[in-house]
Amino acid sequence: MAAALLAHRAGGHVVVSSAGTLPAAEVDPVVTQVLTEAGVDLSDAFPKPLTDEVVQAADIVITMGCGDACPVLPGRRYLDWPVTDPEGAPIAIVRGIRDELNAHITGLLASLPSS
């Protein structure tokens, strides 16, 4: 959800990759619904596993409470956004998670150098 929101809001100004320590088989339908409500296109979205290569390619790594399961490499900026896992949550909760992620994204985008 965070990657899709960030890519949407950044409008092509940042490259966004998404990966999880235990990716689901597909994007949760409730997540799809709340992102569609926000105007986010998920036509190309699918869960992917977190690999060292994904982290190596990143300047900023955003984690969501993965702890020791996430690779930590020197020279990367790490941000942890401890949000509730939306899996199986009612739509009202998932909307709240979306809004919380949007607030984090606002802060992140404001912290990036403008080009």
N, C-alpha and C positions, 0 to 999 in steps of 0.2 A: 504494500500500500504506500509506504514512504517513497519508494523509488518512482512509482507511477506519478505520485503527486509532485515530487521534485522535478521530474522530467517535464511534466505539464506546465508547472509554474516557471521553470527556468527558460522555457521557450527556445531550446536549442543552444543556450549559452553555456551549459555544462553537459558533460557526458555522464550518464547515470547507468550503473550496473546494479543488478539486484541478485542476491543469493542468500540462501538460508542454510543453517546447520542441519536442519531436518526438513527439507522442502516437501510440501504436500504434493499430491499427484496433479492437482489443478488449482486454479485460483478459486477461493471460496466464493460461492454465488452472492452472498450478502456483501462481501468486500467489493465484488464487481458492481453490485447495485449502488452502493454508496459512492463509489468512485465515478460511476456514470452520472449520478446526480450532480457531481462536482464538475462535470464536463471532461473527465479524463477518458481517453481512448485506451482500452485494454486489448485491442484486437491482436496484438503481438505478444501479450504477456503470458508467461508460464513460469512456474516455480523452477529454480535452478539451485544446484548444490554450491555451497561456499567452498572455494578452493584457494590455495595459496596464490595461484595465478591471478585470481580476481583481486585479491588484496595487493599484490605486487603492482598491478596496473593502476591503482588508485592513489590519489593525492590525499583524499579525505575518506576515512572509513567510518561509516555510521553503524553502530551496533545497537541492538535492542535487547540487552540483557543476556547475551550469549556466554558471558564469562570466559572460562578457559577453552570453550569450544571454538572460539574465533582466533584465527591466526593473528599474531601481533608482529609486525615488521617495523624496523627502524625507518625513520624518515617519513612516516605517514602521520597525518593528523587524525586522531581518534575522537569521536563524539559518541557518547552513549545516550540514547533516547529511551529511557525505561517506560515503555507503553504496554498496556494490556494486550495480550495475544487475542486477535479478533476471532480465532477459530471457534466456531460454535456459539458465538455470542449473539444476542438479539440485535436487531438492526439499530435500535437506539444507542446501544453501547458502541457498536461499530462506527456509527456517525460521530460519536464523541471521540473515539480513537482517531478518526480521520481529522477532526478539528484540532486535536492535540498535535498530531503530526504536522498539520498546516502551520501551527504556531512555531514549531521547531524549524520548519523550512523557512519561514519568514526570517527568523534569526540567522539561519545559515546563509541565506541569500544576501542579507544585509552585511554579513562579515566577509563576503568574497570581494576581491578587487574588481572594480569595473573596468571593462576593456573597450 
